[in-house]
Amino acid sequence: MRRIYKITSASPIDFAAEELRKYFRMMMPHGGNYRIEYKPDAKEGFRLGLMQDFGLDVSDAEDTELDDILYIDCTEEGGIIAGDNPRSVLLAVYEYLRRLGCRWLFPGVDGEYIPTRELEPIRLRHKPSMRYRGQCNEGAEFQQCMLDAIDLAPKLGMNVFMMEFMIPNSYYDMYYNHLNNTGNRSPEPVTPEQVLQWKRQCEAEISKRGLQLHDIGHGWTCLPFGINCSSSIITDEEIPEEARQFIAMRQGKRELFNSRPLHTEFCMSNPEARRRVVNYIADYADTNDNVDYLHVWLADARNNHCECEECCKRTPSDWYVILLNELDCELTRRNNSARIVFIVYTDTTFAPLTEALDNQKRFTLMLAPITRSFTRSLPTEIKNEPIPVYVRNDITLPSKVEEYFLHLKSWQKMWHGSSIAYEYHFWRHQYYDVPGINLARVAHEDVKAYEKNGIRGIIEDGSQRSFFPNGFAFYAYARTLFDTSLTFDGLIEDYFSVAYGSCWRQIYEYLEKLGKAFSFEFIEQEASIDYSVSRFYNPPHADNLRRVKEITEEGIRIIRKNYNAPYRLGTFAMRLLEKHAEYSNMLADALTYKAIGADKSAWEKFNHLVDAFGKYEAELQSVYDHGLAMNSLKNNVFTLKTNRPEAAYM
C-alpha cells in the first residue's frame, strides 16, 4: 500500500495531501490507491510537512509566514515534500507535479495537462523570487470563475489573492446582468447579500490553500458615514443628511463626486471624520481576523480632494499619513496586529511633505502606476529628474513609469518598509494586444524590473478570465514572479509546446503575425500620425489591418490540421484559437475604419462584433470576459471621436 503521510496538521497541508493523491491517481498507468494518514514520526512514503519538522534550514526566510521556501527530495517510492509554512507545502506539491510534467495553462479542468507516467526522483529547494505573487478580482465576475481562479493561483506558484471592496457586487453585476450582451442573454440579477455570501466562499477557498488574503481597497471614504456604495451611482437625495458634513468640499459644495460614492473623498482635516473612519476600519479588522493584509485606500478618482480651509493646509498624502498613524494607534490600543497596505495612487502619488508613518512594521506601501504605458516594459535603472509639484485638484498623472518611480523615491524619504506594486496588465490592456504576445513579454520584463528596483511583489488588478486566445501572458507573469531567472523564450516553449503540441512553433508565429497586423501601440493610442484628428488616425495602418483576414486564414489551416488532441487541453486550446480568429476578423473590420477616421462606420462594425461574438459568451466564459472586453474597447477606442467629418475619409 502506497502512503502519503502528513507530518504536520494544517488545512493547506491536508489539501496538499489530497491534491497529491488526486494527481498521482491521474498519472498512474495501472491505477491503485495512495492512503493518506497523519503520522508525525513517519520515515517512509511521501511525507508532507514543514521544513522545520524535518530539521531543514529556513534561515534565508526573513519571515517564514510571508516568505515561501519549497523543498522536494523524492524517489519513485517516496520522500519529503515540505515548505517553511503550510502554504509552501501546497506550492511544493504543485512544483513537484510540474517537474513530473503536469501543467495548468487555463482555469478549470479543460486547462490542465496531466501525463500518464511513472514517478521519478526529483530534488529541489527553491525560494520564489518575489514575496508577493498575486492577483485582485476585477471585470465581469461569476462565482465559478472566481473559484477556478483561486484554484489556479497556487498551481502557477502564486501566493496572494485579493478580494476588492466590502461587497464586490459591481463586478458580479457586470456578468450576471450580461453587460454588452443582453441581446444574447437575459439579465440574471444577483443581490448584494448573495454576492457577500460568495465573497465569503472565496475567502474559505483562499484559506484552504493558505494563500494570503488581501482585502477591501476602496470604500473607507464613504461607508463609515453611512453612505451606500453597493450601487455605482446614487442620487444626492440618498446621502444621509448627517453625513454631508464629512464629504469633501469642492467648489464650495459638499456632494458626491460624479454621484459616485467610491469616487468621493472625505474631509480629512475633520477630526470627527477621521475618528469615524479609523473606528470603522478597526472594527472591520477585529471582526475579519482571517484577513492577512487589509488595504486602506482613498477614493478611486483624482482631483477631488476637499478644498476647505483646513484641508488645504496639508497635501492629501500628508492627511493620509495622519489618518494611517491614527489607525495604527487605535489598532495598537485594541491589541490588533492587522497588517495595513496604503497606496501610492492618483493624488497620493505625490509624497507627503511633512508627515511620516510612525510604526512602519505595520504597513506596506503599494505603488499603483495606472496611467503608465503598457506597450513597453519598465526600466531597470531610473535617472533622477524633477517631478511636478502637487497642486490641489489639478494634477496630471505620469504616462512614463520612470516618473512613478521618482515619486516612489520621494515617498521613501519617510518610508523605509516593504513595497509592492499594483499593476494593470490584465485590467483592459489584454484586449489591446489582440494575440497577447507583446503583453506577455512586457509583463515578464516588468517583473524583473520591479525586482531590480526593490519592489517585493505584484498584485494584478484584472479579469480572472484573461485567457483568450490563451493564457500565456498571465502564465508568463505568474511564473516570472516565481522565478525571475526564467527566460521569455523558455516560457514560450514551456506554454506553447504543451498547449499546442507538435505545431506549437507555427501557432506562435501565427500569433506574432497577427500582433504585428493589429499593432499593440495603435490600439493603445500611441501610433496616431495626427493627434489633432484622432488618437487612432493612421490611414497607412489600415492596410495592415486589412491583412488580418489573410493571416487568420493561414492560422485556420494550421488549426484544422491539428484540430483534435489526445488530451482535452490541446483540443480546448485549438478551439479557442478558432474562435479567436473569428473575433480578430470582426475587430479588424472595425479598427480599419477607426484608422482612417471613419468613426460612424467603425462604431457600426464594433456593434456587430459585440452582438455577433456575444453569442459565444456562455461557451467561452471560463476564459474570455465578454463584458469587460467590449466595455474596454467601447469606452477607450470606439467612442473616442475624430475632429473631422467622416465623409472626409471615405
C-alpha positions as CSV (number, residue, x, y, z in Angstrom):
1,M,0.0,0.0,0.0
2,R,1.4,3.4,-1.1
3,R,1.1,6.1,1.5
4,I,1.1,9.9,1.9
5,Y,1.9,10.9,5.5
6,K,1.1,14.3,6.9
7,I,3.8,15.2,9.4
8,T,2.0,18.5,10.4
9,S,-1.7,19.2,10.7
10,A,-2.9,22.3,8.9
11,S,-5.6,23.0,6.4
12,P,-3.3,23.7,3.4
13,I,-1.3,20.6,4.2
14,D,-4.5,18.5,4.4
15,F,-5.4,19.9,1.0
16,A,-1.9,19.4,-0.4
17,A,-2.1,15.7,0.5
18,E,-5.5,15.3,-1.3
19,E,-4.1,17.1,-4.3
20,L,-1.0,14.9,-4.4
21,R,-3.2,11.8,-4.2
22,K,-5.6,13.0,-6.9
23,Y,-2.9,13.8,-9.4
24,F,-0.9,10.6,-8.6
25,R,-4.0,8.6,-9.4
26,M,-4.5,10.5,-12.7
27,M,-0.8,9.8,-13.7
28,M,-0.7,6.2,-12.6
29,P,-0.8,3.9,-15.7
30,H,-2.2,0.9,-13.7
31,G,-4.4,2.5,-11.1
32,G,-4.2,2.0,-7.4
33,N,-4.5,3.9,-4.2
34,Y,-2.4,6.2,-2.0
35,R,-3.7,6.2,1.6
36,I,-3.4,9.5,3.5
37,E,-2.5,9.3,7.2
38,Y,-1.4,11.8,9.9
39,K,1.8,10.4,11.2
40,P,4.4,12.9,12.7
41,D,7.1,10.2,13.1
42,A,6.8,8.6,9.6
43,K,10.1,7.6,8.0
44,E,8.8,6.2,4.7
45,G,6.3,7.0,2.0
46,F,5.6,10.6,0.8
47,R,5.9,12.9,3.8
48,L,4.3,16.3,3.8
49,G,5.1,18.9,6.4
50,L,7.0,21.9,7.5
51,M,10.7,22.1,6.7
52,Q,11.2,22.8,10.4
53,D,9.7,19.5,11.3
54,F,12.4,17.8,9.2
55,G,15.2,19.8,10.7
56,L,15.8,21.6,7.4
57,D,17.3,25.1,7.2
58,V,14.9,28.0,6.8
59,S,17.3,30.8,7.8
60,D,17.0,32.5,4.4
61,A,13.4,33.3,5.1
62,E,13.1,36.8,6.6
63,D,9.6,35.9,7.8
64,T,8.5,32.2,7.5
65,E,4.9,33.3,7.4
66,L,5.4,35.6,4.4
67,D,8.4,34.1,2.6
68,D,7.9,30.8,0.8
69,I,10.6,28.1,0.6
70,L,9.8,24.9,-1.3
71,Y,11.7,21.7,-0.6
72,I,11.4,18.4,-2.5
73,D,13.6,15.3,-2.0
74,C,11.7,12.3,-3.5
75,T,12.4,9.0,-5.2
76,E,10.0,6.8,-7.0
77,E,8.8,5.3,-3.7
78,G,8.5,8.4,-1.5
79,G,10.4,11.2,0.2
80,I,9.9,14.7,1.6
81,I,7.8,17.5,0.2
82,A,8.0,20.4,2.5
83,G,7.8,24.2,2.9
84,D,8.6,26.7,5.6
85,N,4.8,27.4,6.1
86,P,1.7,25.4,5.3
87,R,1.0,27.3,2.1
88,S,4.5,26.5,0.9
89,V,3.9,22.8,1.3
90,L,1.0,23.1,-1.2
91,L,3.2,25.1,-3.5
92,A,5.9,22.4,-3.2
93,V,3.4,19.7,-4.1
94,Y,2.4,21.6,-7.3
95,E,6.0,22.2,-8.2
96,Y,6.8,18.6,-7.7
97,L,4.0,17.6,-10.0
98,R,5.2,20.2,-12.5
99,R,8.6,18.6,-12.5
100,L,6.8,15.4,-13.4
101,G,5.3,17.1,-16.4
102,C,2.0,18.4,-15.1
103,R,0.8,21.8,-16.4
104,W,-2.1,24.1,-15.6
105,L,-2.5,26.6,-18.6
106,F,-6.1,27.7,-18.3
107,P,-8.6,27.8,-15.4
108,G,-10.6,24.7,-14.7
109,V,-10.3,21.1,-15.8
110,D,-10.0,21.9,-19.5
111,G,-6.8,23.8,-18.8
112,E,-4.8,21.1,-17.1
113,Y,-2.4,18.6,-18.7
114,I,-1.6,15.5,-16.5
115,P,0.6,13.0,-18.3
116,T,0.3,9.3,-17.8
117,R,3.6,8.2,-16.4
118,E,5.7,6.6,-13.7
119,L,7.3,8.6,-10.9
120,E,11.0,9.6,-11.0
121,P,13.5,11.0,-8.5
122,I,13.2,14.8,-8.0
123,R,15.2,17.1,-5.8
124,L,14.6,20.9,-5.4
125,R,15.0,23.7,-3.0
126,H,13.6,27.0,-4.2
127,K,12.7,30.3,-2.6
128,P,10.5,32.3,-5.1
129,S,12.0,35.5,-6.4
130,M,9.1,37.7,-5.2
131,R,7.5,37.6,-1.8
132,Y,4.1,38.7,-3.1
133,R,2.7,37.0,-6.2
134,G,-0.9,37.6,-6.8
135,Q,-4.0,39.0,-8.4
136,C,-7.1,41.0,-7.5
137,N,-10.6,40.4,-8.6
138,E,-11.8,42.7,-11.4
139,G,-14.0,42.7,-14.5
140,A,-17.3,40.8,-15.0
141,E,-17.2,38.0,-12.4
142,F,-19.3,34.9,-11.9
143,Q,-18.8,32.7,-8.9
144,Q,-17.4,29.6,-10.7
145,C,-14.8,31.7,-12.5
146,M,-13.7,33.1,-9.1
147,L,-13.4,29.6,-7.6
148,D,-11.4,28.5,-10.7
149,A,-9.1,31.5,-10.4
150,I,-8.4,30.8,-6.7
151,D,-7.7,27.1,-7.6
152,L,-5.3,28.0,-10.4
153,A,-3.3,30.6,-8.4
154,P,-1.0,28.2,-6.3
155,K,-0.7,25.8,-9.3
156,L,1.2,28.6,-11.1
157,G,3.2,29.4,-7.9
158,M,1.2,32.4,-6.8
159,N,0.6,33.0,-3.1
160,V,-1.7,36.1,-2.9
161,F,-5.4,36.6,-3.8
162,M,-7.1,39.9,-3.2
163,M,-10.9,40.5,-2.9
164,E,-11.6,44.2,-3.6
165,F,-14.5,46.0,-2.0
166,M,-16.6,45.2,1.1
167,I,-19.1,43.6,-1.3
168,P,-17.8,43.3,-4.9
169,N,-21.3,43.4,-6.4
170,S,-20.4,45.8,-9.2
171,Y,-18.1,43.2,-10.7
172,Y,-20.7,40.4,-10.3
173,D,-23.4,42.7,-11.7
174,M,-21.4,43.1,-14.9
175,Y,-21.6,39.4,-15.6
176,Y,-25.0,38.4,-14.2
177,N,-26.6,41.4,-15.9
178,H,-24.7,40.3,-19.1
179,L,-23.2,43.7,-19.8
180,N,-22.9,44.3,-23.5
181,N,-24.7,41.1,-24.3
182,T,-28.3,41.4,-23.4
183,G,-29.2,40.7,-27.0
184,N,-28.0,37.2,-26.5
185,R,-28.5,36.6,-22.8
186,S,-31.2,37.9,-20.5
187,P,-30.1,39.6,-17.3
188,E,-29.9,37.4,-14.2
189,P,-29.6,40.0,-11.4
190,V,-28.0,39.0,-8.1
191,T,-28.3,40.8,-4.8
192,P,-25.5,42.3,-2.7
193,E,-26.5,39.8,0.0
194,Q,-25.8,36.9,-2.4
195,V,-22.5,38.4,-3.5
196,L,-21.4,38.8,0.1
197,Q,-22.0,35.1,0.6
198,W,-20.0,34.3,-2.5
199,K,-17.2,36.5,-1.2
200,R,-17.1,34.5,2.0
201,Q,-17.0,31.3,0.0
202,C,-14.0,32.7,-1.9
203,E,-12.3,33.6,1.4
204,A,-12.8,30.0,2.5
205,E,-11.2,28.6,-0.6
206,I,-8.3,31.1,-0.2
207,S,-7.8,30.0,3.4
208,K,-8.0,26.3,2.5
209,R,-4.9,26.8,0.3
210,G,-3.1,29.0,2.8
211,L,-3.0,31.9,0.3
212,Q,-2.5,35.4,1.7
213,L,-5.9,37.1,1.7
214,H,-5.7,40.8,0.8
215,D,-9.0,42.7,1.3
216,I,-11.1,45.8,0.5
217,G,-9.1,48.7,-1.0
218,H,-11.7,51.4,-1.8
219,G,-14.8,52.2,0.3
220,W,-13.4,53.6,3.5
221,T,-14.2,57.2,2.3
222,C,-18.0,56.6,2.3
223,L,-19.0,53.6,4.3
224,P,-18.1,55.0,7.7
225,F,-20.6,57.8,7.2
226,G,-23.5,55.5,6.2
227,I,-23.2,56.3,2.5
228,N,-24.2,53.3,0.5
229,C,-21.6,52.2,-2.1
230,S,-23.2,48.9,-3.2
231,S,-24.5,51.0,-6.2
232,S,-22.0,52.7,-8.5
233,I,-24.1,55.8,-8.7
234,I,-26.6,57.2,-6.2
235,T,-28.6,60.4,-6.1
236,D,-27.9,63.4,-3.9
237,E,-31.2,62.6,-2.0
238,E,-29.8,59.2,-1.0
239,I,-27.0,60.8,1.1
240,P,-27.8,60.8,4.8
241,E,-28.1,64.4,5.8
242,E,-25.9,63.8,8.8
243,A,-23.1,62.5,6.5
244,R,-22.9,65.6,4.3
245,Q,-20.6,67.5,6.7
246,F,-18.0,64.8,6.2
247,I,-18.0,64.8,2.4
248,A,-15.1,66.6,0.7
249,M,-16.0,70.2,-0.3
250,R,-15.3,71.1,-3.9
251,Q,-16.2,74.4,-5.5
252,G,-18.0,75.3,-2.3
253,K,-20.2,72.3,-2.2
254,R,-20.2,69.0,-0.2
255,E,-21.6,66.5,-2.6
256,L,-20.6,63.2,-4.2
257,F,-18.0,63.3,-6.9
258,N,-19.8,62.5,-10.2
259,S,-22.6,60.9,-8.0
260,R,-20.2,58.0,-7.2
261,P,-19.6,57.2,-3.5
262,L,-16.4,55.2,-4.3
263,H,-15.0,58.1,-6.2
264,T,-15.7,60.6,-3.4
265,E,-13.1,61.8,-0.8
266,F,-13.9,62.8,2.7
267,C,-12.9,65.9,4.7
268,M,-9.7,64.6,6.1
269,S,-8.9,67.6,8.3
270,N,-12.1,67.0,10.2
271,P,-11.1,65.1,13.4
272,E,-14.6,63.5,13.8
273,A,-14.5,62.3,10.2
274,R,-11.1,60.7,10.8
275,R,-12.2,59.2,14.1
276,R,-15.2,57.5,12.3
277,V,-13.1,56.2,9.5
278,V,-10.4,54.8,11.9
279,N,-13.0,53.1,14.1
280,Y,-14.8,51.7,11.1
281,I,-11.6,50.2,9.8
282,A,-10.5,48.9,13.2
283,D,-13.9,47.3,13.8
284,Y,-13.6,45.5,10.4
285,A,-10.1,44.4,11.3
286,D,-11.3,43.0,14.6
287,T,-14.2,41.0,13.0
288,N,-12.3,39.8,9.9
289,D,-9.3,38.3,11.6
290,N,-8.9,35.9,8.6
291,V,-7.6,38.8,6.5
292,D,-3.8,38.8,6.1
293,Y,-3.5,42.3,4.7
294,L,-6.2,45.0,4.9
295,H,-5.9,47.6,2.2
296,V,-6.8,51.1,3.2
297,W,-7.1,53.2,0.1
298,L,-8.8,56.6,-0.5
299,A,-11.3,57.3,-3.3
300,D,-11.0,55.8,-6.7
301,A,-10.7,59.1,-8.6
302,R,-8.3,62.1,-8.9
303,N,-8.6,65.8,-8.4
304,N,-11.5,65.6,-6.0
305,H,-10.0,66.3,-2.6
306,C,-11.5,68.6,0.0
307,E,-10.9,72.3,-0.6
308,C,-12.0,73.6,2.8
309,E,-9.6,75.9,4.6
310,E,-8.2,73.3,7.0
311,C,-7.7,70.6,4.3
312,C,-5.8,73.0,2.1
313,K,-3.1,73.4,4.8
314,R,-1.7,70.0,4.0
315,T,-1.4,67.8,0.9
316,P,-3.7,64.7,0.6
317,S,-0.7,62.5,1.3
318,D,0.1,64.3,4.5
319,W,-3.6,63.9,5.7
320,Y,-3.4,60.3,4.5
321,V,-0.4,59.6,6.7
322,I,-2.1,61.3,9.7
323,L,-5.1,59.0,9.2
324,L,-2.9,55.9,9.0
325,N,-1.0,56.9,12.1
326,E,-4.3,57.4,14.0
327,L,-5.4,54.0,12.7
328,D,-2.2,52.4,13.9
329,C,-2.7,53.9,17.4
330,E,-6.3,52.6,17.5
331,L,-5.3,49.1,16.4
332,T,-2.4,49.1,18.9
333,R,-4.9,50.1,21.7
334,R,-7.1,47.1,20.7
335,N,-4.1,44.8,20.6
336,N,-4.8,44.1,16.9
337,S,-1.7,43.2,14.8
338,A,-3.5,43.7,11.4
339,R,-1.2,44.5,8.5
340,I,-2.2,47.6,6.6
341,V,-1.5,48.4,2.9
342,F,-1.5,52.0,1.9
343,I,-1.5,53.0,-1.8
344,V,0.5,55.5,-3.9
345,Y,-2.2,56.2,-6.4
346,T,-3.9,59.2,-8.0
347,D,-3.4,62.2,-5.7
348,T,-1.3,60.2,-3.2
349,T,1.2,59.5,-6.0
350,F,2.7,62.8,-4.7
351,A,4.6,62.1,-1.5
352,P,3.8,63.8,1.8
353,L,5.7,67.0,2.6
354,T,5.7,67.0,6.4
355,E,4.3,63.7,7.8
356,A,5.8,60.2,8.3
357,L,4.5,56.9,9.4
358,D,5.4,56.1,13.0
359,N,5.0,52.3,13.1
360,Q,6.4,51.2,9.8
361,K,6.3,47.5,10.7
362,R,2.5,47.5,10.4
363,F,2.4,49.0,6.9
364,T,3.2,48.0,3.4
365,L,3.4,50.6,0.6
366,M,1.7,49.8,-2.7
367,L,2.7,51.6,-5.9
368,A,-0.1,51.7,-8.5
369,P,1.1,53.2,-11.8
370,I,-2.3,53.1,-13.5
371,T,-1.5,55.6,-16.2
372,R,1.8,54.2,-17.4
373,S,2.3,52.8,-20.9
374,F,1.9,49.1,-21.3
375,T,3.4,48.8,-24.8
376,R,6.9,48.9,-23.3
377,S,8.4,47.3,-20.2
378,L,9.7,49.2,-17.1
379,P,13.2,50.5,-17.0
380,T,15.7,48.8,-14.7
381,E,17.6,52.0,-13.9
382,I,15.9,55.3,-13.1
383,K,17.6,58.7,-13.8
384,N,16.9,61.4,-11.2
385,E,14.8,64.1,-12.8
386,P,12.5,66.8,-11.4
387,I,8.9,65.8,-10.8
388,P,5.9,68.1,-10.7
389,V,4.9,69.8,-7.5
390,Y,1.4,68.8,-6.2
391,V,-1.3,71.3,-7.0
392,R,-4.6,70.5,-5.2
393,N,-7.2,69.1,-7.6
394,D,-5.1,70.0,-10.7
395,I,-2.7,67.1,-11.2
396,T,-1.8,65.1,-14.3
397,L,-0.6,61.6,-13.6
398,P,2.6,60.2,-15.3
399,S,2.5,58.4,-18.6
400,K,6.0,57.2,-18.1
401,V,6.6,54.7,-15.3
402,E,10.0,56.4,-14.7
403,E,8.1,59.3,-13.1
404,Y,6.2,56.9,-10.9
405,F,9.5,55.5,-9.6
406,L,10.7,59.0,-8.9
407,H,7.5,59.7,-6.9
408,L,8.2,56.4,-5.0
409,K,11.7,57.7,-4.2
410,S,10.1,60.8,-2.7
411,W,7.9,58.6,-0.6
412,Q,11.0,56.7,0.5
413,K,12.3,59.8,2.2
414,M,10.0,58.9,5.0
415,W,9.1,55.3,4.1
416,H,11.7,52.5,4.8
417,G,9.5,49.4,4.8
418,S,8.4,46.8,2.3
419,S,6.9,48.0,-1.1
420,I,4.8,46.1,-3.6
421,A,3.2,47.1,-6.9
422,Y,-0.4,47.0,-8.0
423,E,-0.4,46.5,-11.8
424,Y,-2.9,46.7,-14.6
425,H,-1.7,44.4,-17.4
426,F,-5.0,42.5,-17.3
427,W,-7.3,45.3,-16.4
428,R,-8.1,46.1,-20.1
429,H,-4.7,46.0,-21.9
430,Q,-5.1,42.3,-22.7
431,Y,-7.8,43.4,-25.2
432,Y,-5.5,46.0,-26.9
433,D,-2.8,43.4,-27.6
434,V,-5.1,41.1,-29.5
435,P,-3.0,37.9,-29.6
436,G,-1.3,38.6,-26.2
437,I,2.3,38.0,-27.2
438,N,3.5,41.6,-26.7
439,L,1.8,42.0,-23.3
440,A,3.3,38.7,-22.2
441,R,6.8,40.0,-22.9
442,V,6.1,43.3,-21.2
443,A,4.7,41.5,-18.1
444,H,7.7,39.2,-18.0
445,E,10.2,42.0,-18.2
446,D,8.2,44.2,-15.8
447,V,8.5,41.6,-13.0
448,K,12.3,41.6,-13.4
449,A,12.4,45.4,-13.5
450,Y,10.4,45.7,-10.3
451,E,12.7,43.2,-8.6
452,K,15.7,45.3,-9.5
453,N,14.0,48.4,-8.2
454,G,13.4,46.9,-4.8
455,I,9.7,46.1,-5.2
456,R,8.9,42.8,-3.4
457,G,6.0,41.6,-5.4
458,I,3.0,42.5,-7.6
459,I,-0.8,42.1,-7.3
460,E,-2.5,42.3,-10.7
461,D,-5.8,44.2,-11.0
462,G,-7.5,42.4,-13.8
463,S,-10.1,40.0,-15.1
464,Q,-9.9,36.4,-13.8
465,R,-10.7,35.4,-17.4
466,S,-7.7,36.8,-19.2
467,F,-7.0,33.6,-21.2
468,F,-8.1,34.5,-24.7
469,P,-6.8,33.3,-27.2
470,N,-4.7,31.6,-24.5
471,G,-3.3,32.3,-21.0
472,F,0.3,32.8,-22.0
473,A,0.5,36.4,-20.8
474,F,-0.8,35.5,-17.4
475,Y,1.3,32.4,-17.2
476,A,4.4,34.4,-18.0
477,Y,3.6,36.9,-15.3
478,A,3.0,34.2,-12.7
479,R,6.0,32.1,-13.5
480,T,8.3,35.0,-13.6
481,L,7.2,36.2,-10.2
482,F,8.0,32.6,-9.0
483,D,11.5,32.6,-10.7
484,T,12.9,35.7,-12.3
485,S,15.7,33.7,-13.8
486,L,13.3,32.2,-16.3
487,T,13.8,33.4,-19.9
488,F,11.0,34.6,-22.2
489,D,11.9,32.1,-24.9
490,G,11.9,29.3,-22.3
491,L,8.4,30.3,-21.1
492,I,7.2,30.4,-24.7
493,E,8.3,26.8,-25.3
494,D,7.0,25.7,-21.9
495,Y,3.5,27.0,-22.5
496,F,3.0,26.6,-26.3
497,S,4.5,23.1,-26.6
498,V,2.1,21.7,-24.0
499,A,-0.9,23.7,-25.3
500,Y,-0.4,23.1,-29.0
501,G,1.8,20.0,-29.3
502,S,4.0,19.5,-32.3
503,C,2.7,22.5,-34.2
504,W,3.4,25.0,-31.4
505,R,6.0,27.0,-33.3
506,Q,3.6,27.5,-36.2
507,I,1.0,28.7,-33.7
508,Y,3.4,31.1,-32.0
509,E,4.5,32.5,-35.4
510,Y,0.9,32.9,-36.5
511,L,0.0,34.9,-33.3
512,E,3.1,37.0,-33.8
513,K,2.0,37.9,-37.3
514,L,-1.5,38.7,-36.0
515,G,0.0,41.0,-33.4
516,K,2.0,43.0,-35.9
517,A,-1.0,43.4,-38.1
518,F,-3.2,44.8,-35.2
519,S,-0.3,46.8,-33.5
520,F,-0.5,47.0,-29.8
521,E,0.7,50.6,-30.0
522,F,-2.1,51.5,-32.4
523,I,-4.9,50.2,-30.1
524,E,-3.2,51.8,-27.1
525,Q,-3.5,55.2,-28.8
526,E,0.3,55.5,-29.3
527,A,0.5,55.4,-33.1
528,S,-1.6,58.2,-34.5
529,I,0.1,60.2,-37.3
530,D,-2.1,63.3,-36.4
531,Y,-3.4,63.6,-32.9
532,S,-5.3,66.7,-33.8
533,V,-7.5,64.4,-35.9
534,S,-7.7,61.4,-33.6
535,R,-5.7,59.3,-31.2
536,F,-6.2,56.5,-33.8
537,Y,-5.7,58.3,-37.0
538,N,-3.3,56.3,-39.1
539,P,-4.5,55.6,-42.7
540,P,-1.3,53.6,-43.6
541,H,-2.0,51.2,-40.8
542,A,-5.4,50.4,-42.3
543,D,-3.6,48.3,-44.9
544,N,-2.0,46.2,-42.1
545,L,-5.5,45.7,-40.5
546,R,-6.9,44.6,-43.9
547,R,-4.3,41.8,-43.9
548,V,-5.8,40.3,-40.7
549,K,-8.2,38.0,-42.6
550,E,-5.4,36.7,-44.8
551,I,-3.4,35.9,-41.6
552,T,-6.3,34.2,-39.9
553,E,-7.0,32.1,-42.9
554,E,-3.4,30.9,-42.6
555,G,-4.0,30.3,-38.9
556,I,-7.2,28.3,-39.5
557,R,-5.4,26.0,-41.9
558,I,-2.9,25.1,-39.1
559,I,-5.7,24.8,-36.5
560,R,-7.8,22.5,-38.7
561,K,-4.8,20.2,-39.3
562,N,-4.3,19.9,-35.6
563,Y,-8.0,20.2,-34.5
564,N,-8.1,17.3,-32.0
565,A,-5.5,16.2,-29.5
566,P,-5.0,13.2,-27.3
567,Y,-5.6,15.3,-24.2
568,R,-8.5,17.7,-23.7
569,L,-6.2,20.6,-23.1
570,G,-4.9,20.5,-26.7
571,T,-8.4,20.3,-28.2
572,F,-9.7,23.1,-26.0
573,A,-6.7,25.3,-26.9
574,M,-7.3,24.8,-30.6
575,R,-11.0,25.6,-30.3
576,L,-10.2,28.8,-28.6
577,L,-7.8,29.8,-31.4
578,E,-10.6,29.1,-33.9
579,K,-13.0,31.4,-32.1
580,H,-10.3,34.0,-31.7
581,A,-9.7,34.1,-35.5
582,E,-13.4,34.9,-36.0
583,Y,-13.1,37.6,-33.2
584,S,-10.0,39.0,-34.9
585,N,-11.6,39.4,-38.3
586,M,-14.5,41.4,-36.8
587,L,-12.3,43.6,-34.7
588,A,-10.0,44.3,-37.6
589,D,-13.0,45.4,-39.7
590,A,-14.0,47.9,-37.0
591,L,-10.4,49.1,-36.4
592,T,-9.8,49.6,-40.1
593,Y,-12.4,52.3,-40.2
594,K,-11.1,53.8,-37.0
595,A,-7.6,54.1,-38.6
596,I,-9.0,56.2,-41.5
597,G,-11.1,58.4,-39.2
598,A,-14.5,56.9,-40.2
599,D,-15.9,56.8,-36.7
600,K,-19.5,56.1,-37.6
601,S,-18.6,53.0,-39.7
602,A,-16.2,51.9,-37.1
603,W,-19.0,52.1,-34.5
604,E,-21.3,50.1,-36.6
605,K,-18.7,47.4,-37.2
606,F,-17.9,47.3,-33.5
607,N,-21.5,46.9,-32.5
608,H,-21.7,43.9,-34.9
609,L,-18.7,42.4,-33.1
610,V,-20.4,43.0,-29.7
611,D,-23.6,41.1,-30.7
612,A,-22.1,38.5,-33.1
613,F,-19.4,37.4,-30.8
614,G,-21.6,37.7,-27.7
615,K,-23.4,34.6,-28.8
616,Y,-20.3,32.6,-27.7
617,E,-20.2,34.1,-24.2
618,A,-21.6,31.1,-22.4
619,E,-19.3,28.8,-24.4
620,L,-16.1,30.8,-23.7
621,Q,-17.0,32.3,-20.3
622,S,-14.3,30.3,-18.4
623,V,-11.5,32.1,-20.2
624,Y,-13.0,35.1,-22.0
625,D,-14.6,38.1,-20.3
626,H,-17.0,39.5,-23.0
627,G,-18.5,42.2,-20.7
628,L,-15.1,43.7,-19.8
629,A,-13.6,43.2,-23.3
630,M,-16.4,45.0,-25.0
631,N,-16.5,47.7,-22.3
632,S,-12.8,48.4,-22.7
633,L,-13.0,48.7,-26.4
634,K,-16.2,50.7,-26.4
635,N,-15.1,53.2,-23.8
636,N,-11.4,53.6,-24.8
637,V,-11.4,53.0,-28.6
638,F,-14.8,53.3,-30.4
639,T,-16.5,56.2,-28.6
640,L,-13.4,58.5,-29.0
641,K,-14.3,60.8,-31.8
642,T,-12.2,62.3,-34.6
643,N,-12.2,66.1,-35.2
644,R,-13.3,65.9,-38.8
645,P,-16.4,64.7,-40.6
646,E,-16.4,61.1,-41.6
647,A,-17.0,61.9,-45.3
648,A,-13.5,63.4,-45.5
649,Y,-12.1,59.9,-45.2
650,M,-14.4,57.9,-47.5
